Amino acid sequence: MWCLVLAGDFRKDVDIIWGGDKAKILENGQAITLSLDKVSGSGFQSKAQLLFGKISMELKLVAGNSAGTVTSYYVASKGAMWDEIDFEFLGNLSGDPYTVHTNVITQGKGDREQQFRLWFDPTIDFHTYSILWNPKTIIFYVDGTPIRQFKNMKTMNVSYPVKQAMRVHSSLWNGDDWATRGGLVKTDWSKAPFTAYYRNYKVQDCVGSNEGIDENNLKRLRWVQSNFMIYDYCNDPKRFRLGLASECVANAMS
């Protein structure tokens, strides 16, 4: 196994793909801000693609009344049958907690949402959010603590992203039709512009890596899921009336 570790320079490593000057690269390429107002949001994507690896970024989320806003941070391929691994941070009214929304999309099909609260205020300081993706597993991390694992269960005909290279994306956009309390709370545009902050972008492009979760991290994962998970598609039979996904059944039996 070998790993190419890239410590990101936003000037060289990303393209601003929408929002124009609402996306600002600062600190000699070491930081970037995205802003949202009533006209538009903003976003960027990596120039390079990767097929397996680990990406990490420090984020400080929109402070104050962030209801209706969505700060997304994910990897995705292109096309109608795309693959995608998602972090989305759903804003809330002042004093109410953010929701961390995660999803795994394969061949254009998602519906694998898990949602969490955080054990800290993500608007006061920067925190590190990471996605590990290898042929064996996908792991979502917050400050080095795993919050979710999605395993490759090809023997059970569970689709898993293994063939399509992906780019890193991030954006800040208005999702007030669904983001806060199912769309009941709308964006307060008098508080605009809303701004999210990014720094310390790193990519470990690992060939042959099969890193998983050791026993200590497994305990931490269970701690997060026991105390901070607020939604799990595997526990929503009313939504999936034709039956839960195969990976849900397999995990319940393990």
N, C-alpha and C positions, 0 to 999 in steps of 0.2 A: 504494500500500500504506500502511496505517496500523496501528499497534500500540498497544494499551492495556496498559500495564505495571502490574500490581497487586503491590505489596509487601505480603505477607500479614500480617494480624492474625488469629491463630487464633480469637480470641474472636468475631470478626465473620464469618469466612470459612468455618468448618467446623462440622459437627455431629458430636458424639460419638454413634456409632451402636450401639456395644455395649461392654460392659465396665464401664460406670458410672465409678466413681472410680478405676479402673485407668488411665484416660486423664486426664492432668492438664495443664491449660494454665497456663503459667508466664511470668514476665518480661513482664508487661503485654501478653500475647497474642503475644509474639515467639517463644515456644518451646512445645513440647508433648512429653510423655513418654507412651509406651504401655508397659504392663506385662502380663506373663503369669504366672499361677500354675496350680495343678492344677485350679482351679475354672473359670477362663476366661481368654481373652486380652482384647484391646481393639482398638478401631479408630475411625477417623473418616473422613468424606467431606466434600468441598467443597459448600457451598451452591449455588455457581454451576456451570453447565455451560459447556463450550466446544466449538466445532466448529473445529478447527485451532488451533495455537498452540504455545507452549513452556512447559513447567512445570519448575521447579527447586526442589530442597529440599536442605538440608544434613542429613545423618544421621550419627549415631554409633551403631553397632550394639551388640547385646548382647555384653558382654565375658565372658571366662572360658569355662567349659564351656557353650557355647550349643547343643550337639548337640540336634537334634530341633526347634529353634525356627525359625520362618519369619517374617522381617520383610518385609512386602510393601508396595510403593509403585507405584501404577499408575493408569491412567485407564480408565474403563469406562462403557458405556451400559447400559441396562436391557433386560429381556425375554429370551425364549428364543433370539432371533437377535442376541445382543449382540455388540458390538465391544469389544476390550480390548487395551491395550498395557502389558506387565508388566515391572517389576523385582521379583524376589524374592531375598532374601538368606538363604541356607541356612546355619544355624549348624553348628558342628563342635566336636570335643573341644578342650580347652585346648591352644594351641600349633599346632593344625592350621588351615589357611586356610579362610575362608568361600568358598562357591560363589555367584557371581552368576548367577541363573537368569533368562533373558529369554524372552518369548514374545509373539507377535502373534496375536490371535484375531479372526477376522472372521466375522460371521453365525453365531456360536456354534461355529465350528470353529477349533481351535488346531493343536497338533502341529507348531509351528514354533519349537522350543526351541533356543536357543544358550546355553551356559554358559561362564563365565569364572572364573579366579582374579583377584585384585587384586594390584597391585604395591606395596601398602602394607597395614598392619594397620588395618582400618576401625573398630576398637573403641577406638583410642587417642584419636582426634580426630575432628572433623566433616569430612566430605567432601561435595561437591556432586554430586548425581545428577539428570540432566535428561533429559526426553523432548521431542524436537521432532517435531511431527506437522503436516504440511501436505499439500496435494493431490498433491504430487510424491513425498514420501519420509517415512519415519519414521527418526529417528536417536536412539540411546541414547548418552548422554554420561556420563563419570565425570570430575569435575574439569575439564570442558571438552574432554576427549579423547574422540573418538567410539570406541565399542567395537562398535557394530553398526549396519547400515543395512538397511532393508527398503523397497525401491522399489515405487512404483505401476506394475505391469506389466499394466494392463487389456487391452492388445493381445494378451496371452498368456492371457487369461481367468484371471488370478490375482486372487482377491478382495482388496479393499483397503478400509479404513474411510474412507468419504467422506460419508456421509449422516447418521449418528447422532451427536448431541452426547454428550459424555462428562463425567463428574465425576472429580475426583481422589480417590483412596482410599488409605488406608494402614491396616495392621493388624499386630498381632503375635500369632501363634497357634501352637498345637502341631501340627507336621507330622511327628511322629516315625515315622509309617508309611511315609514316603518320603524325607524331607528329607536325612538324613545317611547316606551310604553305602547308599542305596536302602532305608532303613528298618532297617538292621542295628543302628545305634546309637540308643538310645532317650533320651528326655529324662530328665535326672536332677533330679527334683523337689525334692531336698534343696537344690539351688542356687537355687530360686525365692525371690522373684519375679525374673523376667528383665525387663530394661528397655531400651528403645531410645529414643533422643533425636532430636528434630527441631527445626530452626530455619530462618530465612531462606527462607520459602515465597514463591515468586514465580511469577506467571503472566503471560506475554506473549500476549495474545489478538490474534493477527495476522490481518488480513483481506487476502487476496491474496498472502500470503507464499509464495515458492517456494524458500526457502533450502535449499541442498544442502551437499555437501561439496566444499571447494576442494582444490587439489592438495596443500597442506601437511597438511590434515586427513586426506586420503586416505592419505598416508604413515603418519600416526599410527594410523589405523584398521588398516592392514595390519600395523603393528608389534604392536598389541594382539592381533589375531587370529592372528598367527604365534607369539606368545610366551605368551599367556595364555588362549586359548580351549581348553576341555577337552571340549566336546561341540558338535556341529553336526548338526542334523537332516538337512542336505543331504549328510552323509557317513555315513549310517546305512542302507545298503541292506537289512541284515538286518531292521530294524524295518519298513521300507516295502517289503515284498516285491512289491507291485504296481507299484512304480516310485516314484522320487523326485518331489517336488512340482515343478510347472512352473517356479517361480522358481529352483529349484536347477539345473535343466537349463539355463535361460537364463543364469544367472550363470556356470556352467561353460563356456559357449560364448563369453562376452564377454571 
